[in-house]
């Protein structure tokens, strides 16, 4: 994964506020996945200004960090916990 990330244009992510397509590339997900997560309240935190959606890099990194596990058992237990507000 490090090799993939090193190939990403660093200027694209130089802004702290990423668009949905940029955030999707940063997380290596489809844009539609982020859109569904926003609708369901399951994805990373986002900023909504008017009709524009932006993702802060710090929120994307926190979203990833919250999903770091030592075992599949730990990951399964985390799924059963209530969704954060």
C-alpha positions as CSV (number, residue, x, y, z in Angstrom):
1,X,0.0,0.0,0.0
2,X,2.9,2.4,0.7
3,X,3.9,2.1,-3.0
4,X,0.4,2.9,-4.1
5,X,0.4,6.0,-1.8
6,X,3.7,7.1,-3.0
7,X,2.3,7.2,-6.6
8,X,-0.5,9.6,-5.5
9,X,0.0,13.2,-6.6
10,X,0.9,14.9,-3.3
11,X,-0.4,18.2,-4.6
12,X,-3.9,16.8,-4.9
13,X,-4.0,16.3,-1.2
14,X,-2.1,19.5,-0.2
15,X,-5.4,21.2,0.8
16,X,-6.8,20.2,4.2
17,X,-10.3,20.1,2.6
18,X,-10.8,17.4,0.0
19,X,-13.8,16.9,-2.3
20,X,-15.6,13.6,-2.4
21,X,-13.6,12.4,-5.4
22,X,-10.3,13.3,-3.7
23,X,-11.4,11.7,-0.4
24,X,-12.4,8.6,-2.3
25,X,-9.0,8.4,-3.9
26,X,-7.2,9.1,-0.6
27,X,-9.2,6.2,1.1
28,X,-9.1,4.0,-2.0
29,X,-12.9,3.6,-2.2
30,X,-15.5,4.5,-4.8
31,X,-17.1,7.9,-4.6
32,X,-20.5,6.2,-4.3
33,X,-19.3,4.4,-1.1
34,X,-18.6,7.7,0.6
35,X,-21.9,9.0,-0.6
36,X,-23.7,6.0,0.9
37,X,-21.8,6.3,4.1
38,X,-22.8,10.0,4.4
39,X,-26.4,9.1,3.9
40,X,-26.2,6.3,6.5
41,X,-24.0,8.2,8.9
42,X,-21.4,5.4,8.8
43,X,-18.4,7.1,7.1
44,X,-15.8,9.6,8.0
45,X,-16.9,13.0,9.4
46,X,-17.4,15.7,6.7
47,X,-18.0,19.4,6.3
48,X,-21.2,20.6,4.6
49,X,-21.2,24.2,3.3
50,X,-24.3,24.9,1.3
51,X,-24.4,22.1,-1.2
52,X,-20.7,21.4,-1.1
53,X,-19.2,18.5,0.8
54,X,-15.6,18.5,2.0
55,X,-13.5,16.1,4.0
56,X,-10.8,17.2,6.3
57,X,-7.6,15.2,6.1
58,X,-7.5,14.9,9.9
59,X,-11.0,13.4,9.8
60,X,-10.1,10.9,7.1
61,X,-7.0,9.9,9.1
62,X,-9.0,9.5,12.3
63,X,-11.5,7.4,10.4
64,X,-8.7,5.1,9.3
65,X,-7.1,5.0,12.8
66,X,-10.4,4.0,14.4
67,X,-10.3,0.9,12.3
68,X,-6.9,-0.4,13.2
69,X,-7.2,-3.8,14.9
70,X,-4.8,-6.5,16.2
71,X,-7.2,-9.4,15.3
72,X,-10.4,-10.2,13.5
73,X,-12.0,-10.9,16.9
74,X,-11.2,-7.4,18.0
75,X,-12.7,-6.0,14.7
76,X,-15.9,-8.1,15.1
77,X,-16.3,-6.8,18.7
78,X,-15.9,-3.2,17.4
79,X,-18.7,-3.8,14.9
80,X,-21.2,-4.6,17.7
81,X,-20.5,-1.4,19.6
82,X,-23.0,1.4,19.1
83,X,-22.3,3.9,16.3
84,X,-20.6,7.1,17.5
85,X,-22.5,10.3,17.3
